[in-house]
Amino acid sequence: MTNEEVLDALEKIKTYCAADLLDKLDCAIAIIEKLEADGIKTPLKTDFTQLAKESK
């Protein structure tokens, strides 16, 4: 599943989300958008341990 598919689903879910959960949903959307902007297209298949080693 790609970030675009997840973002599309989250935006649709936002329509039916309880008001007290909107901030949390917005945070999740922002995280996926950040991953996408940083070039991580499929986060579930990404080895983040390698990324942590590269940033040191």
mmCIF entry with sequence, helices, sheets and N, C-alpha, C, O atoms, coordinates in Angstrom:
data_MODEL
# 
_entry.id   MODEL 
# 
_entity.id                         1 
_entity.type                       polymer 
_entity.pdbx_number_of_molecules   1 
# 
_entity_poly.entity_id                      1 
_entity_poly.type                           'polypeptide(L)' 
_entity_poly.nstd_linkage                   no 
_entity_poly.nstd_monomer                   no 
_entity_poly.pdbx_seq_one_letter_code       MTNEEVLDALEKIKTYCAADLLDKLDCAIAIIEKLEADGIKTPLKTDFTQLAKESK 
_entity_poly.pdbx_seq_one_letter_code_can   MTNEEVLDALEKIKTYCAADLLDKLDCAIAIIEKLEADGIKTPLKTDFTQLAKESK 
_entity_poly.pdbx_strand_id                 A 
# 
loop_
_entity_poly_seq.entity_id 
_entity_poly_seq.num 
_entity_poly_seq.mon_id 
_entity_poly_seq.hetero 
1 1  MET n 
1 2  THR n 
1 3  ASN n 
1 4  GLU n 
1 5  GLU n 
1 6  VAL n 
1 7  LEU n 
1 8  ASP n 
1 9  ALA n 
1 10 LEU n 
1 11 GLU n 
1 12 LYS n 
1 13 ILE n 
1 14 LYS n 
1 15 THR n 
1 16 TYR n 
1 17 CYS n 
1 18 ALA n 
1 19 ALA n 
1 20 ASP n 
1 21 LEU n 
1 22 LEU n 
1 23 ASP n 
1 24 LYS n 
1 25 LEU n 
1 26 ASP n 
1 27 CYS n 
1 28 ALA n 
1 29 ILE n 
1 30 ALA n 
1 31 ILE n 
1 32 ILE n 
1 33 GLU n 
1 34 LYS n 
1 35 LEU n 
1 36 GLU n 
1 37 ALA n 
1 38 ASP n 
1 39 GLY n 
1 40 ILE n 
1 41 LYS n 
1 42 THR n 
1 43 PRO n 
1 44 LEU n 
1 45 LYS n 
1 46 THR n 
1 47 ASP n 
1 48 PHE n 
1 49 THR n 
1 50 GLN n 
1 51 LEU n 
1 52 ALA n 
1 53 LYS n 
1 54 GLU n 
1 55 SER n 
1 56 LYS n 
# 
_struct_asym.id          A 
_struct_asym.entity_id   1 
# 
loop_
_struct_conf.conf_type_id 
_struct_conf.id 
_struct_conf.pdbx_PDB_helix_id 
_struct_conf.beg_label_comp_id 
_struct_conf.beg_label_asym_id 
_struct_conf.beg_label_seq_id 
_struct_conf.pdbx_beg_PDB_ins_code 
_struct_conf.end_label_comp_id 
_struct_conf.end_label_asym_id 
_struct_conf.end_label_seq_id 
_struct_conf.pdbx_end_PDB_ins_code 
_struct_conf.beg_auth_comp_id 
_struct_conf.beg_auth_asym_id 
_struct_conf.beg_auth_seq_id 
_struct_conf.end_auth_comp_id 
_struct_conf.end_auth_asym_id 
_struct_conf.end_auth_seq_id 
_struct_conf.pdbx_PDB_helix_class 
_struct_conf.details 
_struct_conf.pdbx_PDB_helix_length 
HELX_P HELX_P1 AA1 ASN A 3  ? TYR A 16 ? ASN A 3  TYR A 16 1 ? 14 
HELX_P HELX_P2 AA2 ALA A 19 ? LEU A 21 ? ALA A 19 LEU A 21 5 ? 3  
HELX_P HELX_P3 AA3 LEU A 22 ? ALA A 37 ? LEU A 22 ALA A 37 1 ? 16 
HELX_P HELX_P4 AA4 PRO A 43 ? LYS A 45 ? PRO A 43 LYS A 45 5 ? 3  
HELX_P HELX_P5 AA5 PHE A 48 ? GLU A 54 ? PHE A 48 GLU A 54 1 ? 7  
# 
_struct_conf_type.id          HELX_P 
_struct_conf_type.criteria    ? 
_struct_conf_type.reference   ? 
# 
loop_
_atom_site.group_PDB 
_atom_site.id 
_atom_site.type_symbol 
_atom_site.label_atom_id 
_atom_site.label_alt_id 
_atom_site.label_comp_id 
_atom_site.label_asym_id 
_atom_site.label_entity_id 
_atom_site.label_seq_id 
_atom_site.pdbx_PDB_ins_code 
_atom_site.Cartn_x 
_atom_site.Cartn_y 
_atom_site.Cartn_z 
_atom_site.occupancy 
_atom_site.B_iso_or_equiv 
_atom_site.pdbx_formal_charge 
_atom_site.auth_seq_id 
_atom_site.auth_comp_id 
_atom_site.auth_asym_id 
_atom_site.auth_atom_id 
_atom_site.pdbx_PDB_model_num 
ATOM 1   N N  . MET A 1 1  ? 0.841   -1.168 0.000  1.00 0.00 ? 1  MET A N  1 
ATOM 2   C CA . MET A 1 1  ? 0.000   0.000  0.000  1.00 0.00 ? 1  MET A CA 1 
ATOM 3   C C  . MET A 1 1  ? 0.894   1.241  0.000  1.00 0.00 ? 1  MET A C  1 
ATOM 4   O O  . MET A 1 1  ? 1.896   1.295  0.712  1.00 0.00 ? 1  MET A O  1 
ATOM 5   N N  . THR A 1 2  ? 0.532   2.202  -0.779 1.00 0.00 ? 2  THR A N  1 
ATOM 6   C CA . THR A 1 2  ? 1.334   3.420  -0.892 1.00 0.00 ? 2  THR A CA 1 
ATOM 7   C C  . THR A 1 2  ? 0.780   4.510  0.015  1.00 0.00 ? 2  THR A C  1 
ATOM 8   O O  . THR A 1 2  ? -0.346  4.422  0.505  1.00 0.00 ? 2  THR A O  1 
ATOM 9   N N  . ASN A 1 3  ? 1.590   5.534  0.225  1.00 0.00 ? 3  ASN A N  1 
ATOM 10  C CA . ASN A 1 3  ? 1.161   6.684  1.027  1.00 0.00 ? 3  ASN A CA 1 
ATOM 11  C C  . ASN A 1 3  ? -0.079  7.333  0.430  1.00 0.00 ? 3  ASN A C  1 
ATOM 12  O O  . ASN A 1 3  ? -0.978  7.748  1.162  1.00 0.00 ? 3  ASN A O  1 
ATOM 13  N N  . GLU A 1 4  ? -0.130  7.422  -0.884 1.00 0.00 ? 4  GLU A N  1 
ATOM 14  C CA . GLU A 1 4  ? -1.268  8.068  -1.540 1.00 0.00 ? 4  GLU A CA 1 
ATOM 15  C C  . GLU A 1 4  ? -2.564  7.333  -1.231 1.00 0.00 ? 4  GLU A C  1 
ATOM 16  O O  . GLU A 1 4  ? -3.596  7.963  -1.002 1.00 0.00 ? 4  GLU A O  1 
ATOM 17  N N  . GLU A 1 5  ? -2.518  6.006  -1.222 1.00 0.00 ? 5  GLU A N  1 
ATOM 18  C CA . GLU A 1 5  ? -3.707  5.213  -0.905 1.00 0.00 ? 5  GLU A CA 1 
ATOM 19  C C  . GLU A 1 5  ? -4.132  5.429  0.550  1.00 0.00 ? 5  GLU A C  1 
ATOM 20  O O  . GLU A 1 5  ? -5.320  5.542  0.852  1.00 0.00 ? 5  GLU A O  1 
ATOM 21  N N  . VAL A 1 6  ? -3.154  5.483  1.432  1.00 0.00 ? 6  VAL A N  1 
ATOM 22  C CA . VAL A 1 6  ? -3.439  5.701  2.854  1.00 0.00 ? 6  VAL A CA 1 
ATOM 23  C C  . VAL A 1 6  ? -4.020  7.096  3.074  1.00 0.00 ? 6  VAL A C  1 
ATOM 24  O O  . VAL A 1 6  ? -5.006  7.259  3.791  1.00 0.00 ? 6  VAL A O  1 
ATOM 25  N N  . LEU A 1 7  ? -3.405  8.095  2.454  1.00 0.00 ? 7  LEU A N  1 
ATOM 26  C CA . LEU A 1 7  ? -3.900  9.470  2.605  1.00 0.00 ? 7  LEU A CA 1 
ATOM 27  C C  . LEU A 1 7  ? -5.327  9.603  2.098  1.00 0.00 ? 7  LEU A C  1 
ATOM 28  O O  . LEU A 1 7  ? -6.152  10.274 2.718  1.00 0.00 ? 7  LEU A O  1 
ATOM 29  N N  . ASP A 1 8  ? -5.615  8.970  0.982  1.00 0.00 ? 8  ASP A N  1 
ATOM 30  C CA . ASP A 1 8  ? -6.965  9.004  0.428  1.00 0.00 ? 8  ASP A CA 1 
ATOM 31  C C  . ASP A 1 8  ? -7.958  8.392  1.423  1.00 0.00 ? 8  ASP A C  1 
ATOM 32  O O  . ASP A 1 8  ? -9.025  8.956  1.664  1.00 0.00 ? 8  ASP A O  1 
ATOM 33  N N  . ALA A 1 9  ? -7.607  7.247  1.992  1.00 0.00 ? 9  ALA A N  1 
ATOM 34  C CA . ALA A 1 9  ? -8.486  6.588  2.962  1.00 0.00 ? 9  ALA A CA 1 
ATOM 35  C C  . ALA A 1 9  ? -8.662  7.434  4.217  1.00 0.00 ? 9  ALA A C  1 
ATOM 36  O O  . ALA A 1 9  ? -9.777  7.571  4.721  1.00 0.00 ? 9  ALA A O  1 
ATOM 37  N N  . LEU A 1 10 ? -7.569  8.002  4.723  1.00 0.00 ? 10 LEU A N  1 
ATOM 38  C CA . LEU A 1 10 ? -7.661  8.816  5.938  1.00 0.00 ? 10 LEU A CA 1 
ATOM 39  C C  . LEU A 1 10 ? -8.525  10.054 5.723  1.00 0.00 ? 10 LEU A C  1 
ATOM 40  O O  . LEU A 1 10 ? -9.281  10.447 6.612  1.00 0.00 ? 10 LEU A O  1 
ATOM 41  N N  . GLU A 1 11 ? -8.418  10.661 4.563  1.00 0.00 ? 11 GLU A N  1 
ATOM 42  C CA . GLU A 1 11 ? -9.247  11.841 4.273  1.00 0.00 ? 11 GLU A CA 1 
ATOM 43  C C  . GLU A 1 11 ? -10.729 11.457 4.230  1.00 0.00 ? 11 GLU A C  1 
ATOM 44  O O  . GLU A 1 11 ? -11.582 12.225 4.672  1.00 0.00 ? 11 GLU A O  1 
ATOM 45  N N  . LYS A 1 12 ? -11.034 10.271 3.697  1.00 0.00 ? 12 LYS A N  1 
ATOM 46  C CA . LYS A 1 12 ? -12.424 9.814  3.668  1.00 0.00 ? 12 LYS A CA 1 
ATOM 47  C C  . LYS A 1 12 ? -12.914 9.502  5.082  1.00 0.00 ? 12 LYS A C  1 
ATOM 48  O O  . LYS A 1 12 ? -14.047 9.831  5.433  1.00 0.00 ? 12 LYS A O  1 
ATOM 49  N N  . ILE A 1 13 ? -12.068 8.872  5.888  1.00 0.00 ? 13 ILE A N  1 
ATOM 50  C CA . ILE A 1 13 ? -12.423 8.551  7.269  1.00 0.00 ? 13 ILE A CA 1 
ATOM 51  C C  . ILE A 1 13 ? -12.683 9.826  8.059  1.00 0.00 ? 13 ILE A C  1 
ATOM 52  O O  . ILE A 1 13 ? -13.548 9.857  8.934  1.00 0.00 ? 13 ILE A O  1 
ATOM 53  N N  . LYS A 1 14 ? -11.933 10.873 7.750  1.00 0.00 ? 14 LYS A N  1 
ATOM 54  C CA . LYS A 1 14 ? -12.054 12.145 8.459  1.00 0.00 ? 14 LYS A CA 1 
ATOM 55  C C  . LYS A 1 14 ? -13.494 12.670 8.421  1.00 0.00 ? 14 LYS A C  1 
ATOM 56  O O  . LYS A 1 14 ? -13.937 13.334 9.359  1.00 0.00 ? 14 LYS A O  1 
ATOM 57  N N  . THR A 1 15 ? -14.214 12.377 7.354  1.00 0.00 ? 15 THR A N  1 
ATOM 58  C CA . THR A 1 15 ? -15.597 12.808 7.200  1.00 0.00 ? 15 THR A CA 1 
ATOM 59  C C  . THR A 1 15 ? -16.482 12.227 8.302  1.00 0.00 ? 15 THR A C  1 
ATOM 60  O O  . THR A 1 15 ? -17.430 12.873 8.749  1.00 0.00 ? 15 THR A O  1 
ATOM 61  N N  . TYR A 1 16 ? -16.170 11.014 8.731  1.00 0.00 ? 16 TYR A N  1 
ATOM 62  C CA . TYR A 1 16 ? -17.017 10.315 9.700  1.00 0.00 ? 16 TYR A CA 1 
ATOM 63  C C  . TYR A 1 16 ? -16.409 10.247 11.103 1.00 0.00 ? 16 TYR A C  1 
ATOM 64  O O  . TYR A 1 16 ? -16.974 9.619  11.999 1.00 0.00 ? 16 TYR A O  1 
ATOM 65  N N  . CYS A 1 17 ? -15.277 10.882 11.284 1.00 0.00 ? 17 CYS A N  1 
ATOM 66  C CA . CYS A 1 17 ? -14.528 10.812 12.539 1.00 0.00 ? 17 CYS A CA 1 
ATOM 67  C C  . CYS A 1 17 ? -15.195 11.652 13.628 1.00 0.00 ? 17 CYS A C  1 
ATOM 68  O O  . CYS A 1 17 ? -15.744 12.722 13.365 1.00 0.00 ? 17 CYS A O  1 
ATOM 69  N N  . ALA A 1 18 ? -15.130 11.141 14.848 1.00 0.00 ? 18 ALA A N  1 
ATOM 70  C CA . ALA A 1 18 ? -15.631 11.906 15.989 1.00 0.00 ? 18 ALA A CA 1 
ATOM 71  C C  . ALA A 1 18 ? -14.788 13.169 16.162 1.00 0.00 ? 18 ALA A C  1 
ATOM 72  O O  . ALA A 1 18 ? -13.578 13.150 15.938 1.00 0.00 ? 18 ALA A O  1 
ATOM 73  N N  . ALA A 1 19 ? -15.420 14.241 16.552 1.00 0.00 ? 19 ALA A N  1 
ATOM 74  C CA . ALA A 1 19 ? -14.743 15.537 16.652 1.00 0.00 ? 19 ALA A CA 1 
ATOM 75  C C  . ALA A 1 19 ? -13.532 15.497 17.578 1.00 0.00 ? 19 ALA A C  1 
ATOM 76  O O  . ALA A 1 19 ? -12.533 16.167 17.317 1.00 0.00 ? 19 ALA A O  1 
ATOM 77  N N  . ASP A 1 20 ? -13.610 14.719 18.657 1.00 0.00 ? 20 ASP A N  1 
ATOM 78  C CA . ASP A 1 20 ? -12.495 14.689 19.604 1.00 0.00 ? 20 ASP A CA 1 
ATOM 79  C C  . ASP A 1 20 ? -11.302 13.886 19.089 1.00 0.00 ? 20 ASP A C  1 
ATOM 80  O O  . ASP A 1 20 ? -10.250 13.867 19.729 1.00 0.00 ? 20 ASP A O  1 
ATOM 81  N N  . LEU A 1 21 ? -11.452 13.228 17.946 1.00 0.00 ? 21 LEU A N  1 
ATOM 82  C CA . LEU A 1 21 ? -10.348 12.466 17.359 1.00 0.00 ? 21 LEU A CA 1 
ATOM 83  C C  . LEU A 1 21 ? -9.728  13.135 16.136 1.00 0.00 ? 21 LEU A C  1 
ATOM 84  O O  . LEU A 1 21 ? -8.756  12.631 15.573 1.00 0.00 ? 21 LEU A O  1 
ATOM 85  N N  . LEU A 1 22 ? -10.290 14.269 15.728 1.00 0.00 ? 22 LEU A N  1 
ATOM 86  C CA . LEU A 1 22 ? -9.790  14.937 14.522 1.00 0.00 ? 22 LEU A CA 1 
ATOM 87  C C  . LEU A 1 22 ? -8.319  15.338 14.621 1.00 0.00 ? 22 LEU A C  1 
ATOM 88  O O  . LEU A 1 22 ? -7.576  15.196 13.650 1.00 0.00 ? 22 LEU A O  1 
ATOM 89  N N  . ASP A 1 23 ? -7.891  15.835 15.778 1.00 0.00 ? 23 ASP A N  1 
ATOM 90  C CA . ASP A 1 23 ? -6.486  16.232 15.943 1.00 0.00 ? 23 ASP A CA 1 
ATOM 91  C C  . ASP A 1 23 ? -5.559  15.031 15.748 1.00 0.00 ? 23 ASP A C  1 
ATOM 92  O O  . ASP A 1 23 ? -4.506  15.148 15.120 1.00 0.00 ? 23 ASP A O  1 
ATOM 93  N N  . LYS A 1 24 ? -5.952  13.891 16.282 1.00 0.00 ? 24 LYS A N  1 
ATOM 94  C CA . LYS A 1 24 ? -5.140  12.679 16.158 1.00 0.00 ? 24 LYS A CA 1 
ATOM 95  C C  . LYS A 1 24 ? -5.091  12.208 14.715 1.00 0.00 ? 24 LYS A C  1 
ATOM 96  O O  . LYS A 1 24 ? -4.042  11.780 14.232 1.00 0.00 ? 24 LYS A O  1 
ATOM 97  N N  . LEU A 1 25 ? -6.223  12.284 14.025 1.00 0.00 ? 25 LEU A N  1 
ATOM 98  C CA . LEU A 1 25 ? -6.268  11.896 12.625 1.00 0.00 ? 25 LEU A CA 1 
ATOM 99  C C  . LEU A 1 25 ? -5.439  12.854 11.778 1.00 0.00 ? 25 LEU A C  1 
ATOM 100 O O  . LEU A 1 25 ? -4.743  12.427 10.857 1.00 0.00 ? 25 LEU A O  1 
ATOM 101 N N  . ASP A 1 26 ? -5.510  14.146 12.086 1.00 0.00 ? 26 ASP A N  1 
ATOM 102 C CA . ASP A 1 26 ? -4.696  15.134 11.376 1.00 0.00 ? 26 ASP A CA 1 
ATOM 103 C C  . ASP A 1 26 ? -3.205  14.864 11.588 1.00 0.00 ? 26 ASP A C  1 
ATOM 104 O O  . ASP A 1 26 ? -2.404  15.048 10.672 1.00 0.00 ? 26 ASP A O  1 
ATOM 105 N N  . CYS A 1 27 ? -2.839  14.433 12.779 1.00 0.00 ? 27 CYS A N  1 
ATOM 106 C CA . CYS A 1 27 ? -1.443  14.091 13.066 1.00 0.00 ? 27 CYS A CA 1 
ATOM 107 C C  . CYS A 1 27 ? -0.997  12.900 12.209 1.00 0.00 ? 27 CYS A C  1 
ATOM 108 O O  . CYS A 1 27 ? 0.094   12.914 11.639 1.00 0.00 ? 27 CYS A O  1 
ATOM 109 N N  . ALA A 1 28 ? -1.835  11.887 12.124 1.00 0.00 ? 28 ALA A N  1 
ATOM 110 C CA . ALA A 1 28 ? -1.513  10.715 11.304 1.00 0.00 ? 28 ALA A CA 1 
ATOM 111 C C  . ALA A 1 28 ? -1.355  11.104 9.836  1.00 0.00 ? 28 ALA A C  1 
ATOM 112 O O  . ALA A 1 28 ? -0.456  10.610 9.155  1.00 0.00 ? 28 ALA A O  1 
ATOM 113 N N  . ILE A 1 29 ? -2.209  11.972 9.358  1.00 0.00 ? 29 ILE A N  1 
ATOM 114 C CA . ILE A 1 29 ? -2.127  12.450 7.972  1.00 0.00 ? 29 ILE A CA 1 
ATOM 115 C C  . ILE A 1 29 ? -0.826  13.216 7.768  1.00 0.00 ? 29 ILE A C  1 
ATOM 116 O O  . ILE A 1 29 ? -0.153  13.035 6.754  1.00 0.00 ? 29 ILE A O  1 
ATOM 117 N N  . ALA A 1 30 ? -0.469  14.067 8.719  1.00 0.00 ? 30 ALA A N  1 
ATOM 118 C CA . ALA A 1 30 ? 0.773   14.840 8.615  1.00 0.00 ? 30 ALA A CA 1 
ATOM 119 C C  . ALA A 1 30 ? 1.994   13.925 8.586  1.00 0.00 ? 30 ALA A C  1 
ATOM 120 O O  . ALA A 1 30 ? 2.954   14.192 7.864  1.00 0.00 ? 30 ALA A O  1 
ATOM 121 N N  . ILE A 1 31 ? 1.959   12.855 9.364  1.00 0.00 ? 31 ILE A N  1 
ATOM 122 C CA . ILE A 1 31 ? 3.079   11.905 9.379  1.00 0.00 ? 31 ILE A CA 1 
ATOM 123 C C  . ILE A 1 31 ? 3.230   11.233 8.017  1.00 0.00 ? 31 ILE A C  1 
ATOM 124 O O  . ILE A 1 31 ? 4.339   11.137 7.491  1.00 0.00 ? 31 ILE A O  1 
ATOM 125 N N  . ILE A 1 32 ? 2.134   10.775 7.451  1.00 0.00 ? 32 ILE A N  1 
ATOM 126 C CA . ILE A 1 32 ? 2.189   10.121 6.134  1.00 0.00 ? 32 ILE A CA 1 
ATOM 127 C C  . ILE A 1 32 ? 2.643   11.119 5.076  1.00 0.00 ? 32 ILE A C  1 
ATOM 128 O O  . ILE A 1 32 ? 3.428   10.764 4.196  1.00 0.00 ? 32 ILE A O  1 
ATOM 129 N N  . GLU A 1 33 ? 2.167   12.355 5.144  1.00 0.00 ? 33 GLU A N  1 
ATOM 130 C CA . GLU A 1 33 ? 2.601   13.379 4.188  1.00 0.00 ? 33 GLU A CA 1 
ATOM 131 C C  . GLU A 1 33 ? 4.101   13.643 4.318  1.00 0.00 ? 33 GLU A C  1 
ATOM 132 O O  . GLU A 1 33 ? 4.783   13.821 3.309  1.00 0.00 ? 33 GLU A O  1 
ATOM 133 N N  . LYS A 1 34 ? 4.619   13.669 5.534  1.00 0.00 ? 34 LYS A N  1 
ATOM 134 C CA . LYS A 1 34 ? 6.055   13.885 5.767  1.00 0.00 ? 34 LYS A CA 1 
ATOM 135 C C  . LYS A 1 34 ? 6.871   12.732 5.188  1.00 0.00 ? 34 LYS A C  1 
ATOM 136 O O  . LYS A 1 34 ? 7.894   12.955 4.539  1.00 0.00 ? 34 LYS A O  1 
ATOM 137 N N  . LEU A 1 35 ? 6.419   11.505 5.422  1.00 0.00 ? 35 LEU A N  1 
ATOM 138 C CA . LEU A 1 35 ? 7.108   10.349 4.845  1.00 0.00 ? 35 LEU A CA 1 
ATOM 139 C C  . LEU A 1 35 ? 7.144   10.452 3.322  1.00 0.00 ? 35 LEU A C  1 
ATOM 140 O O  . LEU A 1 35 ? 8.179   10.211 2.701  1.00 0.00 ? 35 LEU A O  1 
ATOM 141 N N  . GLU A 1 36 ? 6.024   10.807 2.735  1.00 0.00 ? 36 GLU A N  1 
ATOM 142 C CA . GLU A 1 36 ? 5.938   10.950 1.281  1.00 0.00 ? 36 GLU A CA 1 
ATOM 143 C C  . GLU A 1 36 ? 6.898   12.034 0.793  1.00 0.00 ? 36 GLU A C  1 
ATOM 144 O O  . GLU A 1 36 ? 7.614   11.838 -0.188 1.00 0.00 ? 36 GLU A O  1 
ATOM 145 N N  . ALA A 1 37 ? 6.909   13.179 1.482  1.00 0.00 ? 37 ALA A N  1 
ATOM 146 C CA . ALA A 1 37 ? 7.787   14.285 1.089  1.00 0.00 ? 37 ALA A CA 1 
ATOM 147 C C  . ALA A 1 37 ? 9.260   13.901 1.210  1.00 0.00 ? 37 ALA A C  1 
ATOM 148 O O  . ALA A 1 37 ? 10.099  14.391 0.454  1.00 0.00 ? 37 ALA A O  1 
ATOM 149 N N  . ASP A 1 38 ? 9.571   13.020 2.164  1.00 0.00 ? 38 ASP A N  1 
ATOM 150 C CA . ASP A 1 38 ? 10.951  12.577 2.364  1.00 0.00 ? 38 ASP A CA 1 
ATOM 151 C C  . ASP A 1 38 ? 11.334  11.403 1.462  1.00 0.00 ? 38 ASP A C  1 
ATOM 152 O O  . ASP A 1 38 ? 12.427  10.851 1.583  1.00 0.00 ? 38 ASP A O  1 
ATOM 153 N N  . GLY A 1 39 ? 10.431  11.027 0.564  1.00 0.00 ? 39 GLY A N  1 
ATOM 154 C CA . GLY A 1 39 ? 10.750  9.988  -0.411 1.00 0.00 ? 39 GLY A CA 1 
ATOM 155 C C  . GLY A 1 39 ? 10.485  8.568  0.056  1.00 0.00 ? 39 GLY A C  1 
ATOM 156 O O  . GLY A 1 39 ? 10.887  7.613  -0.609 1.00 0.00 ? 39 GLY A O  1 
ATOM 157 N N  . ILE A 1 40 ? 9.824   8.415  1.173  1.00 0.00 ? 40 ILE A N  1 
ATOM 158 C CA . ILE A 1 40 ? 9.486   7.077  1.671  1.00 0.00 ? 40 ILE A CA 1 
ATOM 159 C C  . ILE A 1 40 ? 8.081   6.764  1.168  1.00 0.00 ? 40 ILE A C  1 
ATOM 160 O O  . ILE A 1 40 ? 7.087   7.207  1.745  1.00 0.00 ? 40 ILE A O  1 
ATOM 161 N N  . LYS A 1 41 ? 8.016   5.998  0.088  1.00 0.00 ? 41 LYS A N  1 
ATOM 162 C CA . LYS A 1 41 ? 6.754   5.742  -0.596 1.00 0.00 ? 41 LYS A CA 1 
ATOM 163 C C  . LYS A 1 41 ? 5.952   4.611  0.031  1.00 0.00 ? 41 LYS A C  1 
ATOM 164 O O  . LYS A 1 41 ? 4.722   4.652  0.005  1.00 0.00 ? 41 LYS A O  1 
ATOM 165 N N  . THR A 1 42 ? 6.609   3.607  0.591  1.00 0.00 ? 42 THR A N  1 
ATOM 166 C CA . THR A 1 42 ? 5.934   2.470  1.203  1.00 0.00 ? 42 THR A CA 1 
ATOM 167 C C  . THR A 1 42 ? 6.525   2.228  2.594  1.00 0.00 ? 42 THR A C  1 
ATOM 168 O O  . THR A 1 42 ? 7.408   1.386  2.754  1.00 0.00 ? 42 THR A O  1 
ATOM 169 N N  . PRO A 1 43 ? 6.047   2.955  3.588  1.00 0.00 ? 43 PRO A N  1 
ATOM 170 C CA . PRO A 1 43 ? 6.648   2.908  4.922  1.00 0.00 ? 43 PRO A CA 1 
ATOM 171 C C  . PRO A 1 43 ? 6.682   1.513  5.558  1.00 0.00 ? 43 PRO A C  1 
ATOM 172 O O  . PRO A 1 43 ? 7.615   1.198  6.297  1.00 0.00 ? 43 PRO A O  1 
ATOM 173 N N  . LEU A 1 44 ? 5.688   0.686  5.284  1.00 0.00 ? 44 LEU A N  1 
ATOM 174 C CA . LEU A 1 44 ? 5.659   -0.639 5.894  1.00 0.00 ? 44 LEU A CA 1 
ATOM 175 C C  . LEU A 1 44 ? 6.732   -1.563 5.332  1.00 0.00 ? 44 LEU A C  1 
ATOM 176 O O  . LEU A 1 44 ? 7.057   -2.584 5.938  1.00 0.00 ? 44 LEU A O  1 
ATOM 177 N N  . LYS A 1 45 ? 7.278   -1.207 4.185  1.00 0.00 ? 45 LYS A N  1 
ATOM 178 C CA . LYS A 1 45 ? 8.340   -2.011 3.579  1.00 0.00 ? 45 LYS A CA 1 
ATOM 179 C C  . LYS A 1 45 ? 9.716   -1.366 3.751  1.00 0.00 ? 45 LYS A C  1 
ATOM 180 O O  . LYS A 1 45 ? 10.714  -1.907 3.273  1.00 0.00 ? 45 LYS A O  1 
ATOM 181 N N  . THR A 1 46 ? 9.778   -0.232 4.421  1.00 0.00 ? 46 THR A N  1 
ATOM 182 C CA . THR A 1 46 ? 11.024  0.509  4.597  1.00 0.00 ? 46 THR A CA 1 
ATOM 183 C C  . THR A 1 46 ? 11.764  0.032  5.838  1.00 0.00 ? 46 THR A C  1 
ATOM 184 O O  . THR A 1 46 ? 11.168  -0.156 6.898  1.00 0.00 ? 46 THR A O  1 
ATOM 185 N N  . ASP A 1 47 ? 13.071  -0.161 5.691  1.00 0.00 ? 47 ASP A N  1 
ATOM 186 C CA . ASP A 1 47 ? 13.918  -0.557 6.817  1.00 0.00 ? 47 ASP A CA 1 
ATOM 187 C C  . ASP A 1 47 ? 14.425  0.710  7.502  1.00 0.00 ? 47 ASP A C  1 
ATOM 188 O O  . ASP A 1 47 ? 15.457  1.261  7.117  1.00 0.00 ? 47 ASP A O  1 
ATOM 189 N N  . PHE A 1 48 ? 13.702  1.164  8.507  1.00 0.00 ? 48 PHE A N  1 
ATOM 190 C CA . PHE A 1 48 ? 14.046  2.394  9.195  1.00 0.00 ? 48 PHE A CA 1 
ATOM 191 C C  . PHE A 1 48 ? 15.319  2.261  10.021 1.00 0.00 ? 48 PHE A C  1 
ATOM 192 O O  . PHE A 1 48 ? 15.938  3.268  10.364 1.00 0.00 ? 48 PHE A O  1 
ATOM 193 N N  . THR A 1 49 ? 15.717  1.038  10.345 1.00 0.00 ? 49 THR A N  1 
ATOM 194 C CA . THR A 1 49 ? 16.966  0.861  11.087 1.00 0.00 ? 49 THR A CA 1 
ATOM 195 C C  . THR A 1 49 ? 18.140  1.299  10.234 1.00 0.00 ? 49 THR A C  1 
ATOM 196 O O  . THR A 1 49 ? 19.110  1.850  10.756 1.00 0.00 ? 49 THR A O  1 
ATOM 197 N N  . GLN A 1 50 ? 18.073  1.069  8.949  1.00 0.00 ? 50 GLN A N  1 
ATOM 198 C CA . GLN A 1 50 ? 19.128  1.510  8.035  1.00 0.00 ? 50 GLN A CA 1 
ATOM 199 C C  . GLN A 1 50 ? 19.145  3.039  7.942  1.00 0.00 ? 50 GLN A C  1 
ATOM 200 O O  . GLN A 1 50 ? 20.213  3.649  7.891  1.00 0.00 ? 50 GLN A O  1 
ATOM 201 N N  . LEU A 1 51 ? 17.968  3.647  7.919  1.00 0.00 ? 51 LEU A N  1 
ATOM 202 C CA . LEU A 1 51 ? 17.904  5.108  7.853  1.00 0.00 ? 51 LEU A CA 1 
ATOM 203 C C  . LEU A 1 51 ? 18.503  5.734  9.099  1.00 0.00 ? 51 LEU A C  1 
ATOM 204 O O  . LEU A 1 51 ? 19.173  6.763  9.006  1.00 0.00 ? 51 LEU A O  1 
ATOM 205 N N  . ALA A 1 52 ? 18.281  5.147  10.246 1.00 0.00 ? 52 ALA A N  1 
ATOM 206 C CA . ALA A 1 52 ? 18.832  5.663  11.501 1.00 0.00 ? 52 ALA A CA 1 
ATOM 207 C C  . ALA A 1 52 ? 20.353  5.598  11.481 1.00 0.00 ? 52 ALA A C  1 
ATOM 208 O O  . ALA A 1 52 ? 21.016  6.514  11.967 1.00 0.00 ? 52 ALA A O  1 
ATOM 209 N N  . LYS A 1 53 ? 20.911  4.533  10.927 1.00 0.00 ? 53 LYS A N  1 
ATOM 210 C CA . LYS A 1 53 ? 22.369  4.387  10.849 1.00 0.00 ? 53 LYS A CA 1 
ATOM 211 C C  . LYS A 1 53 ? 22.978  5.405  9.890  1.00 0.00 ? 53 LYS A C  1 
ATOM 212 O O  . LYS A 1 53 ? 24.070  5.919  10.135 1.00 0.00 ? 53 LYS A O  1 
ATOM 213 N N  . GLU A 1 54 ? 22.270  5.696  8.794  1.00 0.00 ? 54 GLU A N  1 
ATOM 214 C CA . GLU A 1 54 ? 22.764  6.639  7.786  1.00 0.00 ? 54 GLU A CA 1 
ATOM 215 C C  . GLU A 1 54 ? 22.791  8.065  8.332  1.00 0.00 ? 54 GLU A C  1 
ATOM 216 O O  . GLU A 1 54 ? 23.631  8.866  7.920  1.00 0.00 ? 54 GLU A O  1 
ATOM 217 N N  . SER A 1 55 ? 21.891  8.390  9.247  1.00 0.00 ? 55 SER A N  1 
ATOM 218 C CA . SER A 1 55 ? 21.795  9.771  9.732  1.00 0.00 ? 55 SER A CA 1 
ATOM 219 C C  . SER A 1 55 ? 22.828  10.085 10.815 1.00 0.00 ? 55 SER A C  1 
ATOM 220 O O  . SER A 1 55 ? 22.972  11.242 11.209 1.00 0.00 ? 55 SER A O  1 
ATOM 221 N N  . LYS A 1 56 ? 23.545  9.076  11.297 1.00 0.00 ? 56 LYS A N  1 
ATOM 222 C CA . LYS A 1 56 ? 24.537  9.313  12.349 1.00 0.00 ? 56 LYS A CA 1 
ATOM 223 C C  . LYS A 1 56 ? 25.833  9.810  11.814 1.00 0.00 ? 56 LYS A C  1 
ATOM 224 O O  . LYS A 1 56 ? 26.764  10.053 12.581 1.00 0.00 ? 56 LYS A O  1 
# 
